[in-house]
């Protein structure tokens, strides 16, 4: 019985650590979307609170040049929401590249695209 309890407790520990990574919940512009009005910022909501100094959020044009204003920040009221401002965008495809470090130091990375087509 003692062994069974220990196994169950270990399983809970593994399950808890599995969910302690910051993954994208949703974004604006939406992942893979086509927008018809030029966005002024990119917002990404994550599943965990973030540690900003160890996070990145960049927006690149189709040639790979960074086009955001390099002012990534967390929303004051929501530590799970990372934002970066954009200049006036030209029509085209854009790549959003992110690196998220959650409060428990787990790191996740990813990219997604959106198209601006007025």
FENHU-V804020 format. One line per field, one symbol per residue. burial: b if it has 24 or more other C-alpha atoms within 12 Angstrom, else e. Layout:
burial=???
This chain:
burial=eeeeeeeeeeeeeeeeeeebbbbbeebbbbbeeeeeebbebbbbbbbbbbbbeebbbbbbbeeeeebbeeebbbeeeebbbbbbbbeebeeebbbbbbbbbbeeeebbeebbbbbbee
